Amino acid sequence: MTPVQAQPDRREAPLLEVVVLHPRDAAAATEGGADRLLFLRDPEGGGFSPEPAQVSAIVRETDLPVRVMLRVDEGYGITGGSFRRLAGLAGDYASLGAEGVSFGFLDPDLLVDRASCAELATETGLPWTFHQGFDVSLETDRGWRDVAGLPGLDAVASAGSSRGLAVGGDELIDRAASSPDVARLLLASGGLVADQVPWLLRAGVRQFGVGRSVRPDRSWTKAYVDAGHVRAWRLLLDDALSRALGMPVD
């Protein structure tokens, strides 16, 4: 792996986002020390929008910020009808206590649809994450340029490859190390493993997302989020940052 030189921001602790599918997941993630929750349905299909009543149930189980997936169609394009539906769902989610949303659009050429993203972001007025549809984009360099300055955007969920961090991790680390803007926005997710965390932190990355790895047997369907698994990630991130900064570790 290529050594990196970027110095982490000493003032910023790592953010741990946990994907939740059920109120019991939300309770366990909160107990384990997560910083934010991402609520969606059908993770195997890339994630889709849940019903507002389900969002209400999640929000009641936690005092953490909750972001909710905005996606109702297969693929990552957007139509006028879908746009209005997503805008309406975002309003419903916000009224129920959601802190933000997760969405992202690509055009027919599989490039970031900056205009549509900006329009929905302005319509909702909520902080948002560009979800992992970003990794489907055919021109990564252009994609990072296109998301820069989008209103309300504070995270881009990426593994550096549509095949996950096992494939795209090294390139993503190098990209973050060479660009403070990428490091600031990057939410490293998509098969994150412990060995990658120190390298990502040294590259300036401060947002991390986990899903399967906080569930026994890494199963979306057979197990709920486990508080102990979340706590292990919490301790790992905090310990790795202290080591990266040369601080004493308890």
C-alpha positions as CSV (number, residue, x, y, z in Angstrom):
1,M,0.0,0.0,0.0
2,T,1.4,3.4,-0.9
3,P,2.5,5.5,2.1
4,V,0.5,8.7,2.6
5,Q,1.6,12.0,4.0
6,A,-1.6,14.0,4.6
7,Q,-2.0,14.9,8.3
8,P,-5.3,14.3,10.0
9,D,-7.2,17.1,11.6
10,R,-6.5,16.8,15.3
11,R,-9.8,18.4,16.1
12,E,-12.1,16.0,14.3
13,A,-13.0,12.6,15.8
14,P,-14.0,9.8,13.4
15,L,-17.7,9.5,12.6
16,L,-19.2,6.0,12.6
17,E,-22.3,5.5,10.6
18,V,-24.2,2.2,11.0
19,V,-26.8,0.9,8.5
20,V,-30.0,-0.1,10.2
21,L,-33.0,-2.0,9.0
22,H,-35.1,-2.3,12.1
23,P,-35.8,-0.4,15.4
24,R,-33.8,-3.1,17.3
25,D,-30.8,-2.3,15.0
26,A,-31.1,1.4,15.9
27,A,-31.2,0.6,19.7
28,A,-28.1,-1.6,19.4
29,A,-26.1,0.8,17.2
30,T,-26.9,3.6,19.7
31,E,-25.8,1.5,22.7
32,G,-22.6,0.5,20.8
33,G,-21.4,4.1,20.3
34,A,-22.4,4.9,16.7
35,D,-22.5,8.6,15.7
36,R,-25.2,8.4,13.0
37,L,-27.6,5.9,11.5
38,L,-28.5,5.2,7.9
39,F,-32.0,3.7,7.5
40,L,-33.0,1.9,4.3
41,R,-34.8,-1.2,3.1
42,D,-33.4,-4.0,0.8
43,P,-29.7,-3.5,1.3
44,E,-29.0,-6.4,-1.1
45,G,-30.7,-4.3,-3.9
46,G,-28.6,-1.2,-3.2
47,G,-31.1,0.3,-0.7
48,F,-34.5,1.8,-1.2
49,S,-36.7,4.3,0.6
50,P,-38.7,2.9,3.6
51,E,-42.2,3.8,4.6
52,P,-42.5,7.0,6.7
53,A,-44.1,4.9,9.6
54,Q,-40.9,2.8,9.7
55,V,-38.8,6.0,9.9
56,S,-40.9,7.1,12.8
57,A,-40.2,3.8,14.6
58,I,-36.4,4.2,14.1
59,V,-36.3,7.8,15.2
60,R,-38.1,6.8,18.4
61,E,-35.4,4.3,19.3
62,T,-32.5,6.6,19.2
63,D,-31.2,10.1,20.0
64,L,-28.6,9.8,17.2
65,P,-29.0,11.6,13.8
66,V,-30.8,9.4,11.3
67,R,-30.4,9.7,7.6
68,V,-32.8,7.9,5.3
69,M,-32.3,6.5,1.8
70,L,-34.1,8.4,-1.0
71,R,-34.4,5.9,-3.8
72,V,-37.6,4.4,-5.3
73,D,-36.4,3.1,-8.8
74,E,-34.0,0.5,-9.9
75,G,-30.8,2.1,-11.3
76,Y,-29.6,5.6,-10.5
77,G,-31.4,7.8,-13.0
78,I,-34.3,10.1,-12.1
79,T,-37.6,11.0,-13.8
80,G,-39.9,13.9,-13.1
81,G,-42.4,11.6,-11.3
82,S,-39.8,10.0,-9.2
83,F,-38.3,13.4,-8.3
84,R,-41.6,14.6,-6.9
85,R,-42.0,11.4,-5.0
86,L,-38.6,11.7,-3.4
87,A,-39.1,15.3,-2.5
88,G,-42.3,14.4,-0.8
89,L,-40.7,11.5,1.1
90,A,-37.9,13.8,2.2
91,G,-40.4,16.2,3.7
92,D,-42.2,13.3,5.5
93,Y,-38.9,12.0,6.9
94,A,-37.8,15.4,8.1
95,S,-41.2,16.0,9.8
96,L,-40.7,12.7,11.7
97,G,-37.3,13.7,13.0
98,A,-34.8,12.4,10.3
99,E,-31.7,14.6,10.3
100,G,-30.8,14.1,6.7
101,V,-31.1,11.9,3.6
102,S,-29.0,9.8,1.2
103,F,-29.5,9.9,-2.5
104,G,-27.6,10.4,-5.8
105,F,-28.4,10.5,-9.5
106,L,-26.4,9.5,-12.6
107,D,-27.3,10.5,-16.1
108,P,-27.7,8.0,-19.0
109,D,-23.9,8.1,-19.6
110,L,-23.4,7.1,-16.0
111,L,-21.9,10.4,-15.0
112,V,-23.0,12.3,-11.9
113,D,-26.2,14.2,-12.7
114,R,-25.2,17.3,-10.9
115,A,-28.2,19.4,-11.9
116,S,-30.8,16.9,-10.6
117,C,-28.8,16.3,-7.4
118,A,-28.6,20.1,-6.8
119,E,-32.3,20.5,-7.5
120,L,-33.4,17.9,-5.0
121,A,-30.8,19.0,-2.4
122,T,-32.2,22.6,-2.7
123,E,-35.8,21.3,-2.6
124,T,-35.2,19.3,0.6
125,G,-32.9,21.7,2.4
126,L,-31.5,18.8,4.4
127,P,-27.9,17.6,4.8
128,W,-27.3,14.6,2.6
129,T,-24.9,11.8,1.5
130,F,-24.3,10.9,-2.1
131,H,-24.9,7.1,-1.7
132,Q,-22.8,4.4,-3.2
133,G,-24.3,4.9,-6.6
134,F,-21.3,7.2,-6.9
135,D,-19.1,4.2,-7.4
136,V,-21.2,3.2,-10.5
137,S,-20.1,6.4,-12.2
138,L,-17.8,5.7,-15.2
139,E,-15.5,8.7,-14.6
140,T,-14.3,8.9,-11.0
141,D,-12.1,12.0,-11.4
142,R,-15.0,13.9,-13.0
143,G,-17.4,12.5,-10.4
144,W,-15.4,14.0,-7.5
145,R,-15.3,17.3,-9.4
146,D,-19.0,17.2,-10.0
147,V,-20.0,16.7,-6.4
148,A,-17.9,19.6,-5.2
149,G,-20.0,22.4,-4.0
150,L,-23.4,20.6,-4.2
151,P,-25.7,22.3,-1.7
152,G,-26.0,20.5,1.6
153,L,-23.7,17.6,0.6
154,D,-21.4,16.6,3.5
155,A,-20.6,13.0,2.6
156,V,-19.9,10.8,-0.4
157,A,-20.3,7.1,0.3
158,S,-17.6,5.3,-1.7
159,A,-15.5,2.2,-1.7
160,G,-13.4,3.4,-4.6
161,S,-14.9,0.7,-6.8
162,S,-18.4,-0.8,-7.4
163,R,-16.7,-4.1,-6.2
164,G,-16.0,-2.7,-2.8
165,L,-13.0,-1.5,-0.7
166,A,-11.2,-4.8,-1.2
167,V,-10.7,-3.7,-4.8
168,G,-10.9,0.1,-4.6
169,G,-9.4,0.8,-1.2
170,D,-5.8,1.6,-2.1
171,E,-6.8,4.0,-4.9
172,L,-9.3,5.7,-2.7
173,I,-6.7,6.2,0.1
174,D,-4.3,7.7,-2.4
175,R,-7.1,10.0,-3.7
176,A,-8.0,11.2,-0.2
177,A,-4.4,11.8,0.7
178,S,-3.8,14.0,-2.4
179,S,-7.1,15.9,-2.1
180,P,-8.4,17.5,1.2
181,D,-11.8,18.0,-0.5
182,V,-12.1,14.3,-1.1
183,A,-10.9,13.4,2.4
184,R,-13.4,15.8,3.9
185,L,-16.4,14.4,2.0
186,L,-15.4,10.7,1.8
187,L,-17.6,8.3,3.8
188,A,-15.5,5.1,3.5
189,S,-17.9,2.2,3.2
190,G,-18.6,-0.9,1.2
191,G,-16.7,-3.8,2.8
192,L,-14.6,-1.8,5.2
193,V,-12.1,-3.9,7.2
194,A,-10.0,-3.0,10.2
195,D,-6.7,-3.0,8.4
196,Q,-7.8,-0.2,6.1
197,V,-8.8,2.2,8.9
198,P,-5.3,3.5,9.9
199,W,-4.5,4.2,6.3
200,L,-7.7,6.0,5.7
201,L,-7.3,8.1,8.9
202,R,-3.7,9.1,7.9
203,A,-5.1,10.2,4.5
204,G,-7.4,12.6,6.4
205,V,-10.7,10.5,6.2
206,R,-13.0,11.0,9.1
207,Q,-16.3,9.3,8.1
208,F,-16.7,5.6,8.1
209,G,-19.8,3.4,7.3
210,V,-20.5,-0.2,8.3
211,G,-23.3,-2.5,7.6
212,R,-22.8,-6.3,7.5
213,S,-19.8,-6.2,9.8
214,V,-21.8,-5.2,12.9
215,R,-24.2,-8.2,12.4
216,P,-23.4,-11.7,13.6
217,D,-22.4,-13.9,10.7
218,R,-22.5,-10.7,8.5
219,S,-26.1,-11.4,7.6
220,W,-28.6,-8.8,6.7
221,T,-31.5,-11.1,7.2
222,K,-30.6,-13.5,10.0
223,A,-29.4,-11.2,12.7
224,Y,-29.9,-7.7,14.1
225,V,-27.1,-5.2,14.7
226,D,-25.0,-6.2,17.7
227,A,-24.0,-3.5,20.2
228,G,-20.7,-5.3,20.9
229,H,-19.8,-5.4,17.2
230,V,-20.5,-1.6,17.0
231,R,-18.5,-0.9,20.1
232,A,-15.6,-2.8,18.6
233,W,-15.6,-0.5,15.6
234,R,-16.0,2.5,17.9
235,L,-12.9,1.5,19.8
236,L,-11.0,0.6,16.7
237,L,-11.6,4.1,15.1
238,D,-10.7,6.0,18.3
239,D,-7.6,3.9,19.0
240,A,-6.4,4.1,15.3
241,L,-6.8,7.9,15.3
242,S,-4.8,8.3,18.6
243,R,-2.1,6.2,17.1
244,A,-2.1,8.1,13.8
245,L,-1.7,11.3,15.8
246,G,1.0,9.9,18.1
247,M,-1.2,10.2,21.2
248,P,-1.1,7.9,24.2
249,V,-3.5,4.9,23.9
250,D,-5.1,3.6,27.1
